[in-house]
Amino acid sequence: MDYGLIIQILDSTLRLATPLLLACLAGMFSERAGVFDIGLEGKMLAAAFLSAAVAAATGSVWLGLLAGIAASLALALLHGVASITFRGDQLISGVAINFLAAGLTVIVGQAWFSLGGRTPPLSGEGRFSEIEWPLAGIINDIPVAGPIYADIISGHTILVYVALLAVPLSWFVLFRTRYGLRLRAVGENPGAVDTAGISVTRLRYGAVLICGLLCGLAGAYLATGLAAGFVKEMTAGRGFIALAALIFAKWRPWHALGACLLFGFLDASAPFLENKDVLGVTIVPQFIQALPYMLTVFILAGFIGRADPPRAGGAAYVKER
């Protein structure tokens, strides 16, 4: 395989893994606190739509980003009220959010722009531009190291770097701070946390809102960084793939990075493997496009070995009197 092609695939891997990584970390915070959230897809979709809509209307990608985060936080708060305050079924609440976002984005998009649920294409200040690191253009001709620095490390939008920085930050918060200890404890034994005089409700709401923030970043990146506008169902199951990556990573930040890069690599490799002959068999495009979803099924079917979720996950906490 051509070295330049390898660089191109790795560059695309990083770009395509970014929304998965942000969504995976979002689900990790929520589930570590005992609140299962299969509504990642819906929050990403809502954030993608509103960020693109506001960016198209105002010409400012930063206002679009704030709008996308606000949309995701609103749905996260809705999930929190349903599953924490009213102790409803967390899975049903997540499914409802997915359906709500899928329907509203099309209806509102058509009402606002009359483009069949799409937003106008974004350009200029309406979308995130790539950041070129110092000396990237100068050292690009240096063998091996030059293309790695210029094309893989440099040349991404700011949200790609935010996603990468979120991995060590999430690890530090979860495993090196008092807040992280309490968050993990409330997902394992909320009764013990409550006995210690710590509010289970406050901790779970905090985790749900962190989830909303990260999903907002993921959705905004899809519409204003990876693409140049919103189209119907543009998340394309990424929220569910992020959940599979979360199980694959066993709810750990660094493992989540590896899992999301794997999914991103499969997605990035697809265009280069289509119609290629492998052992006399022609790889059809449909098979390549289905690979990330097939891997999701294998992971959820338990082929990665035992992955135990937080013990109190999915169950509403009822305070003993």
C-alpha atoms as one frame of an Amber mdcrd trajectory, in Angstrom:
protein
   0.000   0.000   0.000   1.220   3.485  -0.875   2.664   5.442   2.081   0.706
   8.534   1.064  -2.476   6.470   1.076  -1.722   5.267   4.611  -1.284   8.877
   5.759  -4.570   9.801   4.094  -6.416   6.943   5.806  -4.957   7.810   9.226
  -5.870  11.460   8.736  -9.462  10.463   7.909  -9.467   8.048  10.849  -8.833
  10.879  13.286 -11.547  13.043  11.738 -14.158  10.287  11.682 -13.308   9.060
  15.187 -13.828  12.504  16.754 -17.671  12.495  17.038 -17.572   8.875  18.203
 -15.009   9.705  20.879 -16.943  12.689  22.212 -20.181  10.681  22.306 -18.416
   7.714  23.902 -16.989   9.887  26.687 -20.442  11.424  27.114 -22.003   8.019
  27.640 -19.189   7.046  29.989 -19.889   9.909  32.400 -23.617   9.216  32.400
 -23.334   5.462  32.830 -20.585   5.721  35.431 -23.151   7.635  37.487 -25.738
   4.912  36.983 -27.834   6.602  34.292 -27.914   4.584  31.071 -28.336   6.815
  28.051 -29.142   5.382  24.643 -30.269   8.853  23.603 -26.755   9.852  22.527
 -27.883   9.638  18.917 -30.769  12.031  19.466 -28.690  14.592  21.341 -26.006
  14.540  18.658 -28.629  14.932  15.937 -30.310  17.880  17.668 -26.949  19.553
  18.267 -25.908  19.031  14.658 -29.108  20.590  13.349 -29.238  23.627  15.624
 -25.534  24.374  15.304 -25.768  24.313  11.501 -29.025  26.295  11.497 -27.687
  29.058  13.745 -24.331  29.145  11.921 -26.175  29.481   8.602 -28.427  32.243
   9.950 -25.760  34.265  11.761 -22.610  33.403   9.835 -20.847  32.567  13.127
 -19.739  29.023  13.810 -19.187  29.855  17.489 -22.807  30.893  17.944 -23.735
  27.704  16.147 -21.583  25.703  18.551 -23.257  27.318  21.575 -26.695  26.654
  20.082 -25.827  23.014  19.441 -24.588  22.540  22.997 -27.751  24.203  24.318
 -29.946  21.824  22.292 -28.067  18.798  23.592 -28.163  20.070  27.178 -31.923
  20.587  26.916 -32.452  16.983  25.827 -30.014  15.774  28.507 -31.992  17.689
  31.123 -35.190  16.139  29.789 -33.642  12.696  30.155 -32.518  13.567  33.675
 -35.964  14.760  34.737 -37.602  11.637  33.313 -35.126   9.101  34.691 -33.816
  10.729  37.889 -36.568  12.960  39.241 -39.566  10.930  38.065 -37.685   7.596
  38.172 -38.888   6.570  34.745 -37.385   3.833  32.626 -34.022   5.110  31.378
 -34.090   3.081  28.170 -37.545   4.296  27.181 -36.525   7.880  27.892 -33.459
   7.499  25.653 -35.502   5.974  22.833 -38.031   8.804  23.105 -35.249  11.380
  22.791 -33.941   9.668  19.656 -37.400   9.708  18.030 -38.031  13.286  19.141
 -34.778  14.568  17.657 -35.187  12.604  14.426 -38.635  14.064  13.830 -38.106
  17.624  15.028 -34.915  18.232  13.060 -36.691  17.450   9.787 -39.896  19.322
  10.586 -38.180  22.437  11.933 -35.561  22.343   9.188 -38.240  22.263   6.512
 -40.160  25.073   8.211 -37.077  27.290   8.515 -35.234  26.655   5.271 -37.630
  24.745   2.955 -34.798  22.465   1.846 -36.304  19.116   2.767 -34.941  19.188
   6.315 -31.470  20.308   5.295 -29.783  23.561   6.209 -28.055  25.841   3.690
 -24.414  24.892   3.026 -21.926  26.510   5.378 -18.786  28.330   4.323 -16.272
  30.844   5.639 -16.955  31.862   9.241 -19.970  29.585   9.299 -17.905  26.447
   9.821 -14.734  25.475  11.659 -11.546  25.913   9.683  -8.514  23.671   9.921
  -5.647  24.692  12.169  -2.171  24.445  10.686   0.513  23.859  13.290   3.834
  25.763  13.192   6.287  24.600  10.504   3.766  22.132   9.040   4.284  23.457
   5.522   8.079  23.533   5.875   8.746  20.016   7.198   6.141  18.306   5.030
   8.853  17.101   2.624  10.836  15.321   5.349  10.361  11.549   4.894   7.972
   9.792   7.289   7.971  12.402  10.086   6.998  15.287   7.818   3.689  13.894
   6.508   2.806  12.540   9.962   3.219  15.984  11.491   1.741  17.996   8.616
  -1.179  15.741   7.660  -2.075  13.715  10.764  -1.137  15.921  13.722  -1.705
  19.261  12.016  -4.591  20.340   9.815  -7.644  19.522  11.947 -10.387  21.698
  13.356 -10.276  22.772  16.979 -12.940  20.248  18.021 -10.676  17.353  16.992
  -8.057  18.557  19.453 -10.736  19.196  22.086 -11.871  15.574  21.731  -8.319
  14.268  22.137  -7.704  16.481  25.179 -10.998  15.294  26.670  -9.561  11.776
  27.053  -6.826  12.554  29.644  -9.104  15.147  31.244 -11.879  12.569  31.652
  -9.404  10.067  33.078  -8.142  12.637  35.570 -11.640  13.707  36.636 -12.926
  10.158  37.046  -9.904   8.534  38.685  -7.930  11.321  40.352 -10.515  13.652
  41.862 -12.991  13.454  44.716 -15.813  14.275  42.335 -14.842  11.355  40.103
 -14.703   8.985  43.062 -18.181  10.026  44.120 -19.461   9.773  40.562 -18.198
   6.224  40.200 -19.521   5.333  43.640 -23.027   6.545  42.833 -23.045   4.227
  39.839 -22.014   1.263  41.949 -23.767   1.817  45.294 -25.926   4.941  45.504
 -27.221   3.908  48.923 -23.734   4.141  50.416 -23.210   7.552  48.813 -26.511
   8.766  50.224 -25.607   7.438  53.675 -22.424   9.511  53.546 -24.555  12.643
  53.183 -23.848  13.192  49.476 -26.722  13.958  47.118 -27.225  11.122  44.638
 -29.598  13.273  42.601 -27.098  16.126  42.259 -24.301  13.806  41.178 -26.462
  12.072  38.594 -27.756  15.337  37.196 -24.174  16.597  36.939 -23.148  13.497
  34.991 -26.162  13.772  32.671 -25.337  17.421  31.919 -21.685  16.564  31.212
 -23.039  13.949  28.815 -25.164  16.636  27.165 -22.184  18.967  26.808 -20.013
  16.343  25.113 -22.846  15.204  22.823 -23.351  18.843  21.866 -19.709  19.102
  20.839 -19.994  15.853  18.873 -23.102  16.962  17.009 -21.743  20.431  16.280
 -18.555  18.897  14.900 -20.544  16.696  12.524 -22.377  19.651  10.964 -19.809
  22.448  11.169 -16.460  20.644  11.146 -16.694  17.281   9.415 -19.429  18.421
   7.022 -20.631  21.832   5.847 -24.228  21.793   6.964 -26.965  19.533   8.289
 -28.713  16.773   6.359 -31.459  14.433   7.507 -30.264  11.679   9.885 -26.654
  12.767   9.437 -25.545  11.019  12.639 -26.134   7.697  10.793 -26.098   5.553
  13.922 -22.951   7.072  15.402 -24.620   7.358  18.805 -25.193   3.606  18.883
 -21.677   2.913  17.615 -20.383   5.118  20.457 -22.339   2.987  22.929 -20.762
  -0.146  21.453 -17.329   1.469  21.733 -18.124   2.301  25.363 -18.836  -1.354
  26.121 -15.753  -2.375  24.135 -13.713   0.075  26.240 -15.292  -1.204  29.454
 -16.147   2.326  30.550 -12.537   3.579  30.594 -11.362   6.765  28.815  -8.097
   5.524  27.280  -9.712   2.317  26.102 -12.500   4.439  24.624  -9.936   6.323
  22.550  -8.609   3.063  21.112 -12.094   1.713  20.408 -13.213   4.878  18.635
 -10.031   5.002  16.562 -10.741   1.420  15.493 -14.249   2.340  14.359 -12.891
   5.458  12.663 -10.264   3.390  10.858 -12.884   0.999   9.496 -14.945   3.930
   8.281 -11.926   5.686   6.756 -10.700   2.541   4.999 -14.007   1.853   3.262
 -13.513   4.047   0.159 -10.063   2.557  -0.481 -11.132  -1.094  -0.197 -14.221
  -0.973  -2.374 -14.128  -3.298  -5.392 -10.689  -4.639  -4.438  -9.853  -8.326
  -4.910  -8.910 -10.170  -1.718  -8.063 -13.859  -2.145  -9.992 -13.872  -5.396
 -13.095 -12.317  -3.849 -14.209  -8.844  -4.876 -15.098  -6.659  -1.880 -18.383
  -4.936  -2.640 -18.968  -1.374  -1.355 -21.966  -2.427   0.725 -19.826  -4.829
   2.769 -17.248  -2.145   3.537 -19.911   0.359   4.525 -21.479  -2.195   6.849
 -18.215  -3.075   8.650 -18.534  -0.561  11.524 -22.094  -1.708  12.176 -21.127
  -5.385  11.966 -18.386  -4.778  14.513 -20.984  -3.063  16.710 -23.148  -6.185
  16.628 -20.181  -8.430  17.463 -19.256  -6.245  20.425 -22.804  -6.071  21.772
 -23.139  -9.832  21.337 -20.337 -10.288  23.843 -17.431 -11.294  21.611 -15.066
  -8.978  23.530 -15.296 -10.980  26.712 -16.963  -9.949  29.914 -17.770  -6.237
  30.263 -19.587  -5.480  33.488 -21.476  -2.174  33.588 -21.834  -0.163  36.810
 -23.894  -2.261  39.213 -26.523   0.413  39.874 -26.779   1.382  36.215 -30.246
   1.630  34.758 -32.025   1.607  38.113 -33.707   4.651  39.653 -32.569   5.396
  43.189 -35.249   5.618  45.839 -34.061   7.284  49.026 -34.724   5.213  52.124
 -36.694   6.913  54.837
